C-alpha cells in the first residue's frame, strides 16, 4: 500500500511539473505575441502619417497609397496569426514601395517630418523583427514540448494546442546566409 501511495505522489508531482512547463511555455508565447502586436500597432499608427506626407508631394501615386491604407486596415482586423503574417508581409512591401517613391521627390526626402517618419518606421521594423524571432522561438519551444513524450500526454489531457508561426518565411529568409560569388565575366 505504501509503494502504491508513493507512486501516486510521484506521478502527481511529475504531472504538475510537466503541466507547469507547458503553462510557462504557453505564457511565453502569449507575451511574445503581445510584443509583436505592440510593434504592429506602432507601425499601423505611423503608416497614415507616411501616406499623408507622401500624398502631399505625390498626388498621382494614389493607387499605391490606397493599397497600403487598405492593407493596414485588413491586417489590423485579422486575428488569425498566419493570415495576419501574410497581410503584414504585403503591408511591409507596400511601405517599402512608398519609401522608394520618396526617391523621386527631393523636397519630400529633405522634409524633416518625412525623415523622422522614415527613422521611426525603420526602428519599428527592427523591433518587429526581434519580436517576431522571439515569438517564433517561443512557438517552436512550445510546439516541440507538446509533441514530445511525456509532455504530449499532459498536453493532450489538459488541452494544450500547437501555435502558428508568425511570418515564418521572413525568418527563413533572414536565416539564409548571403554569399557573394563575385561577377561572371
C-alpha positions in Angstrom: 0.0 0.0 0.0 2.8 2.4 0.9 4.5 1.8 -2.5 1.3 2.5 -4.4 0.8 5.7 -2.5 4.4 6.7 -3.2 3.9 6.0 -6.9 0.8 8.1 -7.0 2.6 11.0 -5.3 5.5 10.8 -7.7 3.0 10.7 -10.6 1.2 13.7 -9.3 4.4 15.7 -8.8 5.6 14.7 -12.3 2.2 15.7 -13.8 2.4 19.1 -12.0 6.0 19.7 -13.2 5.2 18.9 -16.8 1.9 20.9 -16.7 3.8 23.9 -15.3 6.4 23.7 -18.0 3.6 23.8 -20.6 1.9 26.7 -18.9 5.2 28.6 -18.8 5.8 28.0 -22.5 2.2 29.0 -23.4 2.5 32.2 -21.4 5.9 33.0 -23.0 4.2 32.6 -26.5 1.3 34.9 -25.4 3.7 37.5 -24.1 5.8 37.3 -27.2 2.6 37.8 -29.3 1.8 40.8 -27.3 5.2 42.3 -28.1 4.6 41.7 -31.8 1.1 43.3 -31.5 2.6 46.4 -29.9 5.1 46.8 -32.7 2.5 46.2 -35.4 0.2 48.8 -33.8 3.1 51.2 -33.8 3.7 50.6 -37.5 0.0 50.9 -38.2 0.0 54.3 -36.4 2.9 55.5 -38.5 1.5 54.5 -41.8 -1.2 57.1 -42.1 1.4 59.8 -41.3 3.6 58.4 -44.1 0.7 58.2 -46.5 -0.3 61.8 -45.7 3.3 63.1 -46.1 3.7 61.3 -49.5 0.2 62.3 -50.7 1.2 65.9 -50.3 4.1 65.5 -52.7 3.0 62.6 -54.9 -0.7 63.0 -55.7 -0.6 60.8 -58.7 0.6 57.8 -56.7 -2.9 57.4 -55.4 -3.2 53.6 -56.1 -0.2 52.8 -54.1 -1.3 55.0 -51.2 -4.8 53.4 -51.2 -3.4 49.9 -51.4 -1.2 50.5 -48.3 -4.1 52.0 -46.4 -6.4 49.0 -47.3 -3.7 46.5 -46.3 -3.3 48.3 -43.0 -7.0 48.0 -42.2 -7.2 44.4 -43.3 -4.1 43.5 -41.2 -5.5 45.2 -38.1 -8.8 43.3 -38.4 -7.3 39.9 -38.9 -6.9 37.7 -35.8 -5.5 34.5 -37.5 -1.8 34.5 -37.0 -0.9 33.0 -40.3 -3.2 35.2 -42.3 -2.1 38.3 -40.4 1.5 37.4 -41.1 0.8 37.3 -44.9 -1.0 40.6 -44.8 1.8 42.2 -42.7 4.3 41.0 -45.3 2.3 42.6 -48.1 2.0 45.8 -46.0 5.7 45.8 -45.4 6.3 45.6 -49.2 3.8 48.4 -49.7 5.5 50.6 -47.1 8.9 49.9 -48.8 7.4 50.9 -52.1 6.2 54.2 -50.5 9.6 54.9 -49.1 11.1 54.2 -52.6 8.7 56.7 -54.1 10.3 59.4 -51.9 13.5 59.0 -54.0 11.6 60.7 -56.9 10.7 63.7 -54.7 13.8 65.6 -53.4 11.6 68.0 -51.4 10.0 65.1 -49.7 13.3 63.4 -48.9 14.5 66.7 -47.4 11.4 67.1 -45.2 12.3 66.7 -41.5 8.9 65.2 -40.9 9.4 62.6 -43.6 12.9 61.8 -42.3 11.6 61.3 -38.8 8.9 59.1 -40.1 11.4 57.1 -42.1 13.6 56.7 -39.0 10.6 55.7 -36.8 9.5 53.1 -39.3 13.0 51.7 -39.6 13.2 51.5 -35.8 9.8 49.8 -35.6 10.7 47.3 -38.3 13.9 46.4 -36.3 11.9 45.9 -33.1 9.3 43.9 -35.0 11.9 41.6 -36.4 13.3 40.9 -33.0 9.8 40.4 -31.6 8.9 38.0 -34.4 12.0 36.0 -33.9 11.4 35.7 -30.2 7.8 34.8 -30.8 8.7 32.1 -33.3 11.3 30.7 -31.0 8.7 30.6 -28.2 6.2 28.9 -30.5 8.9 26.4 -31.6 9.7 25.5 -28.0 6.0 25.1 -27.1 5.2 23.1 -30.1 8.2 20.8 -29.5 7.3 20.3 -25.9 3.6 19.5 -26.9 4.9 16.9 -29.4 7.5 15.3 -27.0 7.0 12.4 -24.6 5.9 12.7 -21.8 4.7 16.3 -22.3 2.4 15.2 -25.1 0.3 13.1 -22.7 -0.2 16.1 -20.3 -0.7 18.5 -23.3 -3.5 16.3 -24.7 -5.1 15.8 -21.3 -5.2 19.5 -20.5 -6.0 20.8 -24.0 -2.7 22.4 -24.9 -2.5 23.0 -28.7 0.2 24.0 -31.0 0.6 27.6 -32.1 1.2 29.0 -35.5 4.4 30.8 -36.5 4.2 34.5 -37.4 5.8 35.3 -40.8 7.9 32.2 -40.8 9.0 32.9 -44.3 10.6 36.1 -43.1 12.6 34.2 -40.5 13.7 31.6 -43.1 14.9 34.4 -45.5 16.6 36.2 -42.6 18.5 33.0 -41.7 19.8 32.3 -45.2 23.4 33.4 -45.4 24.2 35.7 -48.3 27.2 34.7 -50.3 28.9 37.0 -52.7 30.2 34.8 -55.6 31.6 37.8 -57.5 30.7 38.6 -61.1 30.8 36.3 -64.1 32.8 37.7 -66.9 
